[in-house]
Amino acid sequence: MAKVLERASKAAGLWGLEQDCRYPLIVKSGTNEAGREIRYFFNYSDASISFTYSYEVGTELLSNRKVCINEQIELDRWGVAIVESVTS
């Protein structure tokens, strides 16, 4: 059933980068008052994980460091990263 929904979502143009993430990595997004995209990356695990950041260049707000496309991001156990896009 999951593959059927995946194919239908892709065919309808509803499949995004967030859907390529797998548990325990959870991704949420929104737009701030400046009109910039904010993405929240949550590690719902008691083990550290890493993932490839596949979005536009941004600033990780908790560490105030630049994040580039295809960069590896490490999240501590139960960790979070918040990335603000540098483009609006």
Secondary structure, 3 states (H helix, E strand, C coil): CHHHHHHHHHHCCCCCHHHHCCCCEEEEEEECCCCCEEEEEEECCCCCEEEEECCCCEEECCCCEEECCCEEEEECCCCEEEEEECCC
